[in-house]
């Protein structure tokens, strides 16, 4: 990406975050007059910007994915701790977010430490703005993917657990299982020296082109 595009991204991404924070805060609860959902979004960005500082100084991406998972967990914790009424639905969502983020974070952390580095960051790390943009995008990614859970936890209106919750839980369990199996298949694929620098084309990854 050109420098102008990077600068534009560094402006646009936080703006998108602000818009999501505003939209998700509608009919939501507040903490000291600040919409709780907006507070969660803001914390996600601040946390990743703070993590970027030592990462850039040390020129390392080894804690990038781990920081992403920690962002999911810490933002969820903030929502849970500050929300005045914590119902069963919020409890279930909290547990699911923590389970998913912990498994993914530890998996990616072990993978990058075993590999030594992530080649995708080689040309990004030396460039202050490009590397900062990567961390900023991660904050937005956390915001967008976890927004439904955060909105439900911080919502003013609470609902009983019904058939939709049960269906959602089943879909989550299926998706989680697929992710675990796929990651295990790729780990086994990479253990074979013959497959070095090759893309896995078997198992659940057979028709995928995902960079991870």
KOLDO-267226 format. One record per residue: z, x, y negated of N, C-alpha, C, O in turn. Coordinates in steps of 0.001 Angstrom, whole numbers. Atoms other than C-alpha are relative to their C-alpha. Layout:
<pts>
      n_c3      n_c1      n_c2     ca_c3     ca_c1     ca_c2      c_c3      c_c1      c_c2      o_c3      o_c1      o_c2
         Z         X         Y         Z         X         Y         Z         X         Y         Z         X         Y
...
</pts>
This chain:
<pts>
      n_c3      n_c1      n_c2     ca_c3     ca_c1     ca_c2      c_c3      c_c1      c_c2      o_c3      o_c1      o_c2
         0       831      1209         0         0         0         0       864     -1257       649      1909     -1307
        37      -723      1257      -777      1134     -3532      1294      -239      -767      2017     -1205      -524
     -1257        93       745      2049      1728     -5996       116     -1309      -760      1204     -1876      -863
       -34      1255       727      1079     -1322     -8019       386     -1149       921      1140     -2042       535
      -322      1035      -978      1263     -3476     -4901      1468        71       394      2123      -954       583
     -1412      -176      -344      4652     -2002     -4041       889      -553     -1111      1860     -1260      -842
      -789       504      1130      5995     -2738     -7526       -32     -1520       -44       987     -2170      -278
       124      1460         6      4660     -6270     -7349       841      -623      1115      1462     -1671       936
      -784       497     -1123      6291     -6721     -3958      1488        50      -305      2232      -868        39
     -1408      -149       334      9622     -5435     -5250       458     -1045     -1024      1650     -1328     -1141
      -311      1071       948      9450     -8111     -7947      -103     -1358       686       758     -2221       512
       272      1287      -628      8012    -10936     -5851      1017      -359      1081      1458     -1505      1159
      -894       274     -1120     10299    -10596     -2814      1365      -518      -476      1834     -1526        52
     -1264       561       502     13588    -11027     -4770      -175     -1379      -638       713     -2227      -545
       260      1319       596     11998    -13949     -6655       -62     -1064      1095       485     -2157       944
        50       929     -1130     11212    -15608     -3325      1413      -255       518      1773     -1384       852
     -1388       143      -434     14802    -14939     -2314       782      -931      -912      1570     -1751      -441
      -685       865       970     16054    -16610     -5504      -412     -1457       192       426     -2358       151
       499      1362      -200     13844    -19653     -4900       567      -614      1281       934     -1789      1309
      -578       476     -1258     15056    -19931     -1298      1484      -300      -191      1996     -1292       327
     -1421       216       267     18646    -19582     -2504       227     -1299      -763      1163     -2043      -474
      -118      1233       782     18125    -22380     -5025      -271     -1225       869       479     -2201       831
       370      1139      -836     16404    -24687     -2535      1061      -269      1073      1429     -1417      1320
      -976       162     -1071     18920    -24057       234      1378      -403      -478      2215      -828       318
     -1316       337       557     21856    -24666     -2095       125     -1477      -370      1214     -1949      -697
       -36      1414       343     20904    -28282     -2755       916      -757       968       789      -633      2186
      -960       770      -808     23696    -30586     -1538       875       896       876      1391       477      1912
      -845      -927      -740     25565    -27520      -371      1343       193      -680      1545      -253     -1809
     -1331      -249       538     29138    -26425      -913         5      1255      -875      -886      2100      -787
       -90     -1118       943     30245    -23955     -3565      1319       746       173      2300       220       700
     -1214      -827         1     32760    -21137     -3859       198       523     -1414      -617      1296     -1919
      -278      -355      1395     34310    -20681     -7298     -1181      -331      -918     -1515       427     -1829
      1101       454       840     31415    -22608     -8792     -1358       564       363     -2369       161      -211
      1263      -607      -424     28755    -20502     -7053      -440      -647      1306       342      -693      2255
       481       572     -1259     26594    -22226     -4414       177       988      1146      -256      2137      1054
      -340      -898     -1095     27742    -20785     -1104     -1240       575       682     -1256      1744      1067
      1229      -499      -627     24238    -20533       353      -633      1090      -870     -1080      2115      -355
       559      -991       917     23009    -18674     -2748       805      1298        64       244      2390       -28
      -863     -1176      -116     25982    -16328     -2413      -350       794      1257      -360      2024      1240
       389      -656     -1252     24957    -15588      1181     -1324       758      -156     -1466      1886       316
      1302      -635       219     21377    -14831       144       158      1254      -856      -407      2303      -547
      -227     -1140       873     22530    -12555     -2653       657      1154       729       301      2313       514
      -685     -1040      -760     24834    -10672      -298      -962       712       938      -863      1925      1120
       972      -601      -912     21961    -10104      2155      -831      1060      -709     -1083      2131      -157
       804      -961       764     19901     -8385      -546       846      1203      -430       422      2349      -281
      -862     -1086       469     22789     -6359     -1971       355       941      1141       341      2160       971
      -375      -819     -1150     23837     -5156      1473     -1129       944       406      -889      2118       687
      1132      -843      -389     20345     -3882      2300      -337      1025     -1068      -751      2137      -741
       229      -980      1065     19945     -2222     -1094      1035      1118        55       707      2281      -178
     -1046     -1022      -120     23263      -428      -614      -277       907      1199       -84      2120      1121
       293      -792     -1198     22243       688      2881     -1196       920      -229     -1295      1989       373
      1180      -807       299     18964      1989      1481       373      1344      -625      -289      2349      -368
      -370     -1216       744     20762      4574      -706       258      1187       930      -407      2214       789
      -211     -1155      -894     22179      6815      2074     -1191       233       931     -1449      1366      1339
      1164      -160      -875     19094      6130      4217     -1078       835      -684     -1708      1683       -52
      1013      -756       732     16795      7480      1511       454      1444      -210      -338      2378       -81
      -514     -1355       221     19036     10451       756       -84       827      1281      -356      2027      1232
        47      -716     -1278     19140     11353      4458     -1381       -54       648     -1616       563      1687
      1355       172      -530     15495     10380      5009        32      -431      1461      -549       211      2336
      -112       507     -1363     16342      8326      8070      -188     -1507        35       196     -2223      -889
       172      1427      -232     15388      4933      9413       812      -456      1211       668     -1589      1672
      -720       278     -1236     17773      5087     12371       951     -1184      -103      1282     -1800       910
      -946      1103       158     20113      2474     10898      -654     -1226      -640        32     -2157     -1060
       715      1114       635     17423       145      9553       182     -1305       785       621     -2313       231
      -121      1203      -819     17389     -2334     12434      1451      -413       187      1769     -1602       210
     -1415       309      -160     21136     -2065     12914       545      -684     -1251      1370     -1593     -1163
      -409       640      1251     21622     -2943      9247      -501     -1433       -62       191     -2317      -566
       529      1356       -34     19391     -5960      9730       882      -919       815      1193     -2028       382
      -879       810      -847     21558     -7241     12563      1367      -191      -644      1949     -1274      -584
     -1296        98       683     24727     -6464     10621       -71      -989     -1159       911     -1660     -1475
       178       948      1089     23300     -8485      7738       126     -1426       512       809     -2250       -96
      -119      1331      -603     22889    -11532      9968      1467      -355       251      1933     -1434      -114
     -1380       265      -403     26444    -11224     11251       921      -112     -1201      1741     -1028     -1266
      -900         5      1156     28144    -10421      7939      -240     -1196      -907       712     -1772     -1432
       294      1175       827     26341    -13177      6010       541     -1257       669      1082     -2139         2
      -559      1134      -735     27293    -15647      8732      1516       -40      -149      2103     -1107      -331
     -1457       -82       144     30889    -14441      8517       440      -465     -1383      1445     -1164     -1513
      -327       426      1358     30908    -14948      4745       -73     -1515      -120       817     -2144      -694
       170      1455        52     29606    -18499      5115      1156      -699       709      1682     -1697       216
     -1073       610      -790     32224    -19285      7766      1347       131      -701      2134      -816      -721
     -1291      -243       634     35125    -17759      5866       182      -773     -1303      1297     -1153     -1661
      -101       643      1317     34303    -19401      2545      -223     -1507        21       145     -2205      -924
       229      1444       -65     33255    -22849      3694      1338      -706       247      2093      -292      1126
     -1299       661      -125     36195    -25263      3314       183      -792      1288      1302      -888      1794
      -120       775     -1236     35422    -27400      6379      -984       521      1041     -2200       392       901
       783      -654     -1047     34217    -25637      9502       -23      -904      1219       976     -1019      1928
        90       964     -1090     32957    -28155     12063      -572       631      1268      -872      1824      1305
       479      -488     -1295     31763    -27864     15667     -1427       514       -84     -1762      1524       535
      1384      -443       133     28111    -27592     14692       -65      1383      -628      -829      2238      -179
       -39     -1300       657     28878    -24688     12378       497      1083       952        14      2215       932
      -538      -956      -965     30887    -23016     15130     -1068       421      1005     -1194      1602      1328
      1054      -301      -966     27996    -23266     17593     -1061       892      -635     -1488      1875       -30
      1009      -800       695     25499    -21911     15046       490      1425      -241      -272      2382      -102
      -580     -1321       242     27826    -19031     14205       -41       860      1261      -432      2026      1214
       -14      -724     -1269     28205    -18029     17854     -1417       419       405     -1627      1539       869
      1380      -296      -391     24444    -18215     18472      -594      1122      -854     -1275      2005      -333
       505     -1046       895     23600    -16082     15426       599      1356       372      -110      2361       426
      -675     -1253      -323     26177    -13451     16375      -489       561      1334      -727      1764      1448
       494      -455     -1307     25043    -13290     20021     -1396       596      -139     -1662      1692       355
      1392      -454       139     21363    -12968     19064       -73      1306      -797      -740      2252      -378
        69     -1175       870     21902    -10436     16257       630      1228       659       121      2340       515
      -673     -1119      -670     24288     -8284     18293      -874       586      1103     -1014      1804      1203
       859      -488     -1079     21977     -8059     21290     -1219       730      -540     -1543      1825       -81
      1207      -612       548     18870     -7323     19224       329      1306      -730      -378      2303      -581
      -364     -1193       764     20636     -4840     16942       341      1188       882      -115      2304       636
      -380     -1089      -903     22155     -2804     19748     -1200       499       793     -1332      1698      1040
      1195      -389      -746     18881     -2840     21688      -895       903      -847     -1327      1956      -379
       870      -788       870     16834     -1548     18737       659      1311      -403       -15      2331      -544
      -722     -1221       380     19533       959     17768       -83      1039      1119      -348      2215       869
        78      -932     -1139     19602      2480     21263     -1426       518       170     -1635      1684       505
      1394      -404      -181     15811      2532     21382      -426      1070      -992     -1070      2049      -614
       432      -962      1003     15308      4384     18120       746      1320       140       182      2377      -144
      -735     -1256      -197     18051      6918     18890      -520       748      1221      -482      1978      1262
       577      -654     -1174     16476      7590     22265     -1340       625      -358     -1661      1727        86
      1325      -510       410     13025      8005     20681       113      1081     -1063      -767      1933     -1185
      -184      -997      1050     14411     10049     17793      -423      -482     -1370       144       -64     -2379
       486       532      1272     12501      8152     15104      -932     -1170       257     -1331     -1441      1390
       978      1079       -49     10256      5217     14322     -1217       468      -794     -1149       618     -2014
      1195      -558       636      6742      6471     13582      -502      -835     -1177     -1155      -303     -2074
       482       870      1080      6051      3484     11319       598       378     -1349        56        19     -2394
      -674      -366      1246      8439      4951      8743      -372      1394      -499        74      1802     -1572
       311     -1382       363      6956      8455      8635      -590       128     -1400      -198      1011     -2164
       644       -71      1317      4789      7780      5583       745      -794     -1059       412      -723     -2242
      -741       858       936      7280      5372      4009      1245       686      -548      1542       582     -1738
     -1291      -584       386     10540      7337      3934       -46       901     -1233       850       796     -2071
        -5      -900      1166      9506     10017      1376      -238      -719     -1325       107      -196     -2385
       340       745      1213      8342      7361     -1107      1132      -963      -334      1392     -1903       417
     -1168       796       391     11316      5833     -2958      -307     -1490       -16       417     -2284       585
       313      1418       160      9612      2540     -3827      -425      -645      1323       -26     -1772      1616
       451       563     -1273      7943      2029      -445      1161      -190       969      1246     -1203      1663
     -1155        94      -894     11151      2731      1459       945     -1104      -475      1482     -1861       334
      -838      1066       560     13133       476      -895      -608     -1367       310       111     -2326       591
       684      1256      -283     10529     -2226      -355       247      -452      1436       377     -1646      1703
      -251       336     -1406     11092     -2056      3408      1372      -646       162      1518     -1614       909
     -1354       549       -83     14815     -2725      2964        85     -1353      -712       814     -2247      -283
        18      1271       726     14134     -5482       446      -650     -1089       846      -180     -2227       876
       666       947      -883     11738     -7164      2858       905      -407      1164       865     -1550      1619
      -921       327     -1085     14373     -6965      5578      1014     -1049      -458      1353     -1961       296
      -941       979       542     16808     -8861      3343      -639     -1383       -68         1     -2385       252
       701      1280        73     14208    -11575      2784      -233      -551      1402      -127     -1756      1626
       223       421     -1375     13435    -11666      6499      1259      -649       576      1180     -1693      1224
     -1268       572      -457     17107    -12279      7300       218     -1361      -650       616     -2320        10
      -192      1246       745     17252    -14957      4604      -858     -1125       568      -367     -2231       795
       920      1037      -450     14200    -16840      5851       271      -438      1439       241     -1631      1743
      -171       338     -1413     14904    -16659      9580      1346      -671       280      1445     -1504      1181
     -1329       569      -245     18603    -17546      9349       341     -1138      -957      1412     -1735      -851
      -263      1047       997     18307    -20034      6464       419     -1332       619      1377     -1937       137
      -423      1282      -579     18472    -23137      8717      1466        -6       440      2185      -983       231
     -1393       -81      -447     21759    -21952     10219       950        70     -1188      1974      -612     -1211
      -869      -144      1171     23234    -20906      6864        90     -1290      -800      1152     -1637     -1316
         2      1267       731     22192    -24175      5232       886     -1015       709      1653     -1731        66
      -803       950      -770     23777    -26201      8033      1492       314      -123      2315      -596      -230
     -1408      -396        84     27019    -24207      7841       581      -312     -1375      1736      -724     -1486
      -507       174      1370     27305    -24495      4045      -270     -1394      -571        83     -1667     -1719
       330      1337       488     26086    -28109      3771      1256      -824      -279      2276      -682       397
     -1128       888       324     28373    -30669      2175       160     -1086      1057      1272     -1436      1451
       -29      1058     -1007     27425    -33338      4688        69       615      1397      -731      1487      1735
      -151      -488     -1365     28581    -32683      8240      -406     -1087       990      -148     -2270       765
       456       946     -1001     27083    -34309     11325       610       314      1362       929      1460      1679
      -519      -171     -1348     28363    -34881     14826     -1078       630       894     -2270       547       600
       931      -578      -957     26789    -33054     17752      -691     -1134       749       -39     -1976      1366
       771      1049      -652     23984    -35246     19089     -1102       565       873     -1068      1735      1254
      1069      -406      -905     20847    -35100     21177      -859      1115      -599     -1339      1985       128
       801     -1045       642     18991    -32962     18607       672      1361       142         6      2377       342
      -732     -1255      -145     21717    -30336     18789      -132       539      1420      -283      1744      1619
       122      -404     -1398     21521    -30273     22579     -1400       560       273     -1548      1596       921
      1385      -465      -167     17713    -29945     22517      -183      1357      -675      -811      2256      -116
        93     -1270       723     17991    -27175     19908       669      1132       751       160      2252       786
      -725     -1014      -764     20526    -25321     22024      -801       441      1224      -814      1622      1570
       827      -328     -1163     18236    -25497     25058     -1187       873      -417     -1517      1847       260
      1137      -793       493     15270    -24191     23023       452      1411      -351      -245      2383       -60
      -535     -1322       346     17432    -21349     21695       239       823      1265      -100      2006      1309
      -304      -711     -1247     18549    -20430     25220     -1284       488       675     -1324      1596      1209
      1280      -400      -590     14938    -20371     26460      -597      1176      -775     -1046      2158      -182
       541     -1068       833     13800    -18237     23528       776      1296       158       185      2374       218
      -852     -1179      -163     16740    -15861     23916      -280       681      1339      -359      1907      1416
       278      -543     -1331     16034    -15435     27630     -1346       711        32     -1471      1795       602
      1328      -614        55     12357    -14723     26993        58      1342      -723      -558      2315      -287
      -108     -1236       770     13269    -12096     24390       681      1103       800       238      2251       779
      -727      -980      -805     15747    -10357     26695      -868       533      1126      -909      1740      1362
       864      -404     -1112     13321    -10311     29629     -1143       881      -498     -1460      1905       107
      1117      -772       554     10442     -9073     27459       437      1402      -415      -264      2377      -144
      -501     -1317       416     12529     -6249     25977       319       880      1204        72      2086      1182
      -313      -763     -1208     13708     -5211     29434     -1280       487       677     -1339      1612      1173
      1274      -394      -589     10129     -5186     30717      -617      1175      -750     -1156      2102      -146
       581     -1090       780      9022     -2978     27865       808      1292       172       241      2385       198
      -836     -1188      -219     11984      -629     28371      -368       676      1307      -467      1901      1362
       392      -551     -1290     11016      -189     32030     -1387       631       -80     -1645      1656       551
      1356      -519       180      7374       339     30985        30      1371      -669      -712      2275      -285
       -60     -1257       750      8326      3111     28566       676      1121       787       475      2296       480
      -667     -1019      -788     10456      4909     31137      -993       805       839      -712      1939      1225
      1015      -678      -799      7291      5800     33051      -799       940      -898     -1462       479     -1828
       724      -979       832      5817      9030     31579     -1500      -286       -94     -2144        80     -1077
      1432       303       -15      2340      7796     32510      -370      -944     -1145     -1509      -945     -1613
       261      1012      1033      2664      5051     29891       260       492     -1425       281      -310     -2359
      -279      -539      1324      3400      7376     26968     -1124      -337      -977     -2303      -142      -681
       939       359      1084      1724      6172     23739      -915     -1168       370     -1882     -1451      -336
       789      1170      -390       327      3159     25606       718     -1284      -410      1940     -1304      -554
      -590      1295       316       855      -502     24693       117      -812      1278      -836      -901      2052
      -228       762     -1213      2355     -2660     27406      -902     -1232        58     -1005     -1992      -905
       913      1137      -169      -100     -5206     28765       330      -782      1264      -529     -1434      1857
      -444       723     -1187      1939     -6628     31612      1202      -860      -349      1790      -710     -1420
     -1168       840       213      4671     -9225     31948      -143      -921     -1208     -1244     -1372     -1524
         5       897      1151      5633    -11317     28917      -721       598     -1193     -1053      -112     -2143
       693      -673      1104      3974     -8731     26666     -1520       -12       188     -2251       491      -665
      1412       -96      -364       568     -9214     28321      -949      -462     -1102     -1996       149     -1319
       893       543      1033      -916    -11281     25499       582       170     -1400       176      -509     -2344
      -652      -196      1302      1272    -10002     22680      -558      1224      -688      -995      2176       -42
       410     -1163       787       326     -7652     19852      1092       349     -1002       832       952     -2043
     -1120      -265       883      3776     -7432     18305       318      1481        -1       382      2092      1066
      -221     -1449        80      4523     -3886     17021      1250       500       702      1325      1686      1024
     -1204      -451      -677      7971     -3798     18653      -167        29      1516       766       390      2233
</pts>
